[in-house]
Amino acid sequence: MFACLAAFLSLSTATAPVPESPQITSGDGRIVECSVFLPAGAGRVPCLVMAPGRGYHKDRPIFTDLAGQASAAGFAVFTFNWHYYSHGQEPSEDLGRELADLRAVVAHARSHPRVDGDRLVIGGKSMGSAIAADVFASDDSLAALILLTPVIPNEEAVAQNYPGLLTEKRPTLVVLGESDEGSCPLKVLYATLAQAVRPVPVVVVGGDHGLNIGSPEDPATVPNIAVANAAIVQWMRLWTAKR
């Protein structure tokens, strides 16, 4: 047991490689800041494109840790900031510009020489999870979907924020903190997902909407985030290996 635990902690504390920093053009010429983390070696690899939250940007702990773990496990990882966030603005009213931002990053990922486009996983945190779900529903070539701290405060919110979730037949994973009562109470999530045509696995760790234990500065927050991200990486390994 202790050997397994040591191996898990080794993966969980992996340091992300120095990223590429392409400038990606979205929509009407908007520039999207992006970080691309590539695993060691050569050849085409599975890929994760992860959308940020409304204000939880690409250089926050959840994303930097996920990039480290996933790249160490052999994935290319694309994280980015919404154009509005980079310029101190607000999201577009209908989130159309943000949809365009994410689609531009996905297109760039597909064109990258190290990325296997048939094994491309898309995901997002909070607001980004809803946008990722929209892009996923409109693109049958995407392999799997990750909803990190989704926004499902009540059962009616599923139809509004994740309209295709309950009928989706491709692999989908939900990851959240047990005390995220404001955005996604567990009893609401479980009642909602019970109606899905395909079972949707749910990973519950400690913490709030940012996976913080008490506060971001609490020493327990770092390993809590690492546990959540390790679950994401293992799940991606399972589904990308089957394609």
LUMVEXSE-209459 format. One record per residue (C-alpha): x, y, z. Coordinates in Angstrom, 1 decimal. Example, Ala and Ser with C-alpha at 12.3 -4.5 7.8 and 13.67 -1.06 7.14 Angstrom:
2
<node px="12.3" py="-4.5" pz="7.8"/>
<node px="13.7" py="-1.1" pz="7.1"/>
% end
This chain:
243
<node px="0.0" py="0.0" pz="0.0"/>
<node px="2.8" py="2.4" pz="0.9"/>
<node px="4.6" py="1.8" pz="-2.4"/>
<node px="1.4" py="2.7" pz="-4.3"/>
<node px="1.0" py="5.8" pz="-2.2"/>
<node px="4.5" py="6.9" pz="-2.9"/>
<node px="4.0" py="6.4" pz="-6.6"/>
<node px="0.8" py="8.4" pz="-6.5"/>
<node px="2.5" py="11.3" pz="-4.6"/>
<node px="5.3" py="11.3" pz="-7.1"/>
<node px="2.8" py="11.8" pz="-9.9"/>
<node px="0.9" py="14.4" pz="-8.0"/>
<node px="3.8" py="16.6" pz="-7.4"/>
<node px="5.1" py="16.5" pz="-11.0"/>
<node px="6.4" py="19.9" pz="-12.2"/>
<node px="5.0" py="21.2" pz="-15.5"/>
<node px="7.5" py="21.6" pz="-18.3"/>
<node px="8.3" py="25.0" pz="-19.7"/>
<node px="5.3" py="25.8" pz="-21.9"/>
<node px="5.1" py="27.0" pz="-25.4"/>
<node px="3.2" py="30.3" pz="-25.6"/>
<node px="1.5" py="30.7" pz="-29.0"/>
<node px="-0.7" py="33.6" pz="-29.8"/>
<node px="-4.0" py="32.2" pz="-31.0"/>
<node px="-6.4" py="34.4" pz="-33.0"/>
<node px="-10.1" py="34.1" pz="-32.1"/>
<node px="-13.2" py="35.6" pz="-33.6"/>
<node px="-12.8" py="39.1" pz="-34.9"/>
<node px="-9.0" py="39.1" pz="-34.5"/>
<node px="-8.9" py="38.8" pz="-30.7"/>
<node px="-5.7" py="37.3" pz="-29.3"/>
<node px="-6.1" py="34.4" pz="-26.8"/>
<node px="-3.1" py="33.9" pz="-24.4"/>
<node px="-2.3" py="30.2" pz="-24.4"/>
<node px="0.1" py="27.8" pz="-22.7"/>
<node px="1.0" py="24.5" pz="-24.3"/>
<node px="2.7" py="21.8" pz="-22.2"/>
<node px="4.2" py="18.9" pz="-24.1"/>
<node px="5.4" py="15.6" pz="-22.7"/>
<node px="8.9" py="14.4" pz="-23.2"/>
<node px="9.8" py="12.5" pz="-26.3"/>
<node px="8.5" py="12.7" pz="-29.9"/>
<node px="5.4" py="11.5" pz="-31.7"/>
<node px="1.7" py="12.3" pz="-31.5"/>
<node px="0.1" py="12.1" pz="-28.1"/>
<node px="-3.4" py="12.5" pz="-26.6"/>
<node px="-4.3" py="16.0" pz="-25.6"/>
<node px="-6.3" py="17.9" pz="-23.0"/>
<node px="-7.7" py="21.4" pz="-23.7"/>
<node px="-8.9" py="23.0" pz="-20.5"/>
<node px="-11.0" py="26.2" pz="-20.3"/>
<node px="-10.6" py="28.5" pz="-17.3"/>
<node px="-13.3" py="29.8" pz="-15.0"/>
<node px="-14.8" py="33.3" pz="-15.1"/>
<node px="-11.9" py="34.6" pz="-13.1"/>
<node px="-9.8" py="31.5" pz="-12.4"/>
<node px="-7.1" py="32.0" pz="-14.9"/>
<node px="-4.6" py="29.5" pz="-16.5"/>
<node px="-1.8" py="30.2" pz="-14.0"/>
<node px="-3.8" py="29.4" pz="-10.9"/>
<node px="-2.9" py="26.2" pz="-8.9"/>
<node px="-5.5" py="23.8" pz="-10.3"/>
<node px="-4.3" py="24.4" pz="-13.9"/>
<node px="-0.6" py="24.5" pz="-13.2"/>
<node px="-0.8" py="21.2" pz="-11.2"/>
<node px="-3.0" py="19.6" pz="-13.8"/>
<node px="-0.5" py="20.6" pz="-16.6"/>
<node px="2.3" py="19.0" pz="-14.6"/>
<node px="0.5" py="15.8" pz="-13.9"/>
<node px="-1.0" py="15.3" pz="-17.3"/>
<node px="2.2" py="16.1" pz="-19.2"/>
<node px="4.2" py="13.7" pz="-17.0"/>
<node px="1.6" py="11.1" pz="-17.9"/>
<node px="2.1" py="11.6" pz="-21.6"/>
<node px="-0.5" py="14.2" pz="-22.5"/>
<node px="-0.2" py="17.5" pz="-24.3"/>
<node px="-2.1" py="20.1" pz="-22.3"/>
<node px="-3.5" py="23.4" pz="-23.6"/>
<node px="-4.6" py="26.0" pz="-21.0"/>
<node px="-5.5" py="29.6" pz="-21.9"/>
<node px="-7.2" py="32.8" pz="-20.7"/>
<node px="-10.4" py="34.2" pz="-22.1"/>
<node px="-9.7" py="37.3" pz="-24.2"/>
<node px="-11.9" py="39.4" pz="-21.9"/>
<node px="-9.9" py="38.4" pz="-18.8"/>
<node px="-6.6" py="39.3" pz="-20.4"/>
<node px="-7.9" py="42.8" pz="-21.1"/>
<node px="-9.7" py="43.5" pz="-17.8"/>
<node px="-13.2" py="43.2" pz="-19.4"/>
<node px="-16.3" py="41.1" pz="-18.7"/>
<node px="-17.6" py="38.1" pz="-20.6"/>
<node px="-19.9" py="38.6" pz="-23.5"/>
<node px="-23.6" py="38.6" pz="-22.6"/>
<node px="-24.3" py="35.4" pz="-24.6"/>
<node px="-20.8" py="33.9" pz="-24.1"/>
<node px="-20.4" py="33.9" pz="-27.9"/>
<node px="-16.9" py="35.4" pz="-27.8"/>
<node px="-15.9" py="32.9" pz="-25.2"/>
<node px="-17.2" py="30.0" pz="-27.3"/>
<node px="-15.1" py="31.4" pz="-30.2"/>
<node px="-12.0" py="31.6" pz="-28.0"/>
<node px="-12.3" py="27.9" pz="-27.0"/>
<node px="-13.0" py="26.8" pz="-30.5"/>
<node px="-9.9" py="28.6" pz="-31.6"/>
<node px="-7.7" py="26.9" pz="-29.0"/>
<node px="-9.2" py="23.5" pz="-29.9"/>
<node px="-8.4" py="24.1" pz="-33.6"/>
<node px="-4.9" py="25.1" pz="-32.7"/>
<node px="-4.5" py="22.0" pz="-30.6"/>
<node px="-5.6" py="19.8" pz="-33.5"/>
<node px="-3.1" py="21.5" pz="-35.8"/>
<node px="-0.2" py="21.0" pz="-33.4"/>
<node px="2.3" py="18.4" pz="-34.8"/>
<node px="2.5" py="16.6" pz="-31.4"/>
<node px="-1.2" py="16.2" pz="-30.9"/>
<node px="-3.2" py="13.1" pz="-31.9"/>
<node px="-6.5" py="14.8" pz="-32.9"/>
<node px="-8.4" py="11.5" pz="-32.5"/>
<node px="-7.6" py="11.6" pz="-28.8"/>
<node px="-8.5" py="15.1" pz="-27.8"/>
<node px="-10.2" py="15.7" pz="-24.5"/>
<node px="-11.9" py="19.0" pz="-23.7"/>
<node px="-12.8" py="20.3" pz="-20.3"/>
<node px="-13.4" py="23.4" pz="-18.2"/>
<node px="-13.7" py="24.8" pz="-14.8"/>
<node px="-16.9" py="26.5" pz="-13.5"/>
<node px="-18.1" py="28.9" pz="-16.3"/>
<node px="-15.6" py="27.2" pz="-18.6"/>
<node px="-17.2" py="23.8" pz="-18.0"/>
<node px="-20.4" py="25.0" pz="-19.5"/>
<node px="-18.6" py="26.5" pz="-22.5"/>
<node px="-16.6" py="23.3" pz="-22.9"/>
<node px="-19.8" py="21.3" pz="-22.8"/>
<node px="-21.3" py="23.4" pz="-25.6"/>
<node px="-18.3" py="23.0" pz="-27.8"/>
<node px="-18.2" py="19.2" pz="-27.0"/>
<node px="-21.9" py="18.8" pz="-27.9"/>
<node px="-21.3" py="20.4" pz="-31.3"/>
<node px="-18.1" py="18.4" pz="-32.2"/>
<node px="-18.5" py="14.6" pz="-32.4"/>
<node px="-14.8" py="14.2" pz="-33.0"/>
<node px="-13.9" py="15.1" pz="-29.4"/>
<node px="-13.1" py="12.1" pz="-27.3"/>
<node px="-14.3" py="13.0" pz="-23.8"/>
<node px="-15.5" py="15.8" pz="-21.6"/>
<node px="-14.4" py="17.0" pz="-18.1"/>
<node px="-16.6" py="19.2" pz="-16.0"/>
<node px="-14.5" py="20.6" pz="-13.2"/>
<node px="-16.5" py="22.4" pz="-10.5"/>
<node px="-19.6" py="22.7" pz="-12.7"/>
<node px="-22.4" py="25.2" pz="-12.2"/>
<node px="-25.5" py="23.2" pz="-11.3"/>
<node px="-27.1" py="25.0" pz="-8.3"/>
<node px="-30.5" py="23.3" pz="-9.1"/>
<node px="-31.8" py="20.6" pz="-11.4"/>
<node px="-33.2" py="23.3" pz="-13.8"/>
<node px="-29.7" py="24.6" pz="-14.3"/>
<node px="-28.7" py="21.5" pz="-16.2"/>
<node px="-30.9" py="22.3" pz="-19.2"/>
<node px="-29.6" py="25.9" pz="-19.2"/>
<node px="-25.9" py="25.4" pz="-18.6"/>
<node px="-25.3" py="21.8" pz="-19.9"/>
<node px="-28.2" py="21.1" pz="-22.3"/>
<node px="-26.7" py="17.9" pz="-23.8"/>
<node px="-25.3" py="16.4" pz="-20.7"/>
<node px="-28.0" py="13.9" pz="-19.9"/>
<node px="-28.2" py="12.5" pz="-23.4"/>
<node px="-24.4" py="12.5" pz="-24.1"/>
<node px="-23.1" py="9.0" pz="-24.9"/>
<node px="-19.4" py="9.8" pz="-24.9"/>
<node px="-17.3" py="9.6" pz="-21.7"/>
<node px="-17.9" py="12.5" pz="-19.3"/>
<node px="-16.3" py="13.1" pz="-15.9"/>
<node px="-17.4" py="15.5" pz="-13.1"/>
<node px="-14.9" py="16.7" pz="-10.5"/>
<node px="-15.9" py="19.0" pz="-7.6"/>
<node px="-15.3" py="19.9" pz="-4.0"/>
<node px="-17.7" py="18.5" pz="-1.3"/>
<node px="-18.5" py="21.9" pz="0.1"/>
<node px="-19.3" py="23.6" pz="-3.2"/>
<node px="-22.9" py="24.1" pz="-2.1"/>
<node px="-23.4" py="27.4" pz="-3.8"/>
<node px="-22.5" py="26.2" pz="-7.3"/>
<node px="-23.2" py="22.5" pz="-7.2"/>
<node px="-24.8" py="20.8" pz="-4.2"/>
<node px="-24.0" py="17.1" pz="-4.3"/>
<node px="-27.7" py="16.1" pz="-3.8"/>
<node px="-28.7" py="18.1" pz="-6.8"/>
<node px="-25.8" py="16.7" pz="-8.9"/>
<node px="-26.6" py="13.1" pz="-8.0"/>
<node px="-30.3" py="13.6" pz="-8.7"/>
<node px="-29.6" py="15.1" pz="-12.0"/>
<node px="-27.0" py="12.6" pz="-13.2"/>
<node px="-29.3" py="9.7" pz="-12.3"/>
<node px="-31.3" py="10.7" pz="-15.4"/>
<node px="-28.3" py="10.4" pz="-17.8"/>
<node px="-28.4" py="7.9" pz="-20.6"/>
<node px="-24.8" py="6.9" pz="-19.8"/>
<node px="-23.4" py="6.7" pz="-16.3"/>
<node px="-21.4" py="9.8" pz="-15.5"/>
<node px="-18.6" py="9.2" pz="-12.9"/>
<node px="-18.2" py="11.8" pz="-10.2"/>
<node px="-15.0" py="12.5" pz="-8.3"/>
<node px="-15.6" py="14.3" pz="-5.0"/>
<node px="-12.7" py="15.7" pz="-3.0"/>
<node px="-12.5" py="18.1" pz="-0.1"/>
<node px="-12.8" py="21.8" pz="-0.5"/>
<node px="-14.9" py="24.6" pz="-2.1"/>
<node px="-15.5" py="25.9" pz="-5.6"/>
<node px="-11.7" py="26.4" pz="-5.9"/>
<node px="-10.9" py="23.1" pz="-4.2"/>
<node px="-9.6" py="25.1" pz="-1.3"/>
<node px="-9.5" py="23.6" pz="2.2"/>
<node px="-10.5" py="26.5" pz="4.4"/>
<node px="-8.5" py="29.0" pz="2.3"/>
<node px="-6.1" py="28.9" pz="-0.7"/>
<node px="-3.2" py="29.3" pz="1.8"/>
<node px="-4.2" py="26.3" pz="3.9"/>
<node px="-1.4" py="23.6" pz="3.6"/>
<node px="-4.1" py="21.0" pz="2.9"/>
<node px="-5.2" py="22.8" pz="-0.3"/>
<node px="-2.2" py="21.8" pz="-2.4"/>
<node px="-2.6" py="18.0" pz="-1.9"/>
<node px="-6.3" py="18.3" pz="-2.3"/>
<node px="-5.9" py="19.8" pz="-5.7"/>
<node px="-3.3" py="17.2" pz="-6.5"/>
<node px="-5.8" py="14.4" pz="-5.7"/>
<node px="-8.5" py="15.9" pz="-7.9"/>
<node px="-6.1" py="16.2" pz="-10.8"/>
<node px="-4.7" py="12.8" pz="-10.4"/>
<node px="-8.2" py="11.4" pz="-10.8"/>
<node px="-8.6" py="13.4" pz="-14.0"/>
<node px="-5.3" py="12.1" pz="-15.4"/>
<node px="-6.1" py="8.5" pz="-14.6"/>
<node px="-9.6" py="8.8" pz="-16.2"/>
<node px="-8.1" py="10.4" pz="-19.3"/>
<node px="-5.6" py="7.5" pz="-19.6"/>
<node px="-8.5" py="5.1" pz="-19.5"/>
<node px="-10.6" py="6.7" pz="-22.3"/>
<node px="-7.8" py="7.9" pz="-24.6"/>
<node px="-6.3" py="4.4" pz="-24.5"/>
<node px="-9.6" py="2.9" pz="-25.8"/>
<node px="-9.7" py="5.1" pz="-29.0"/>
% end
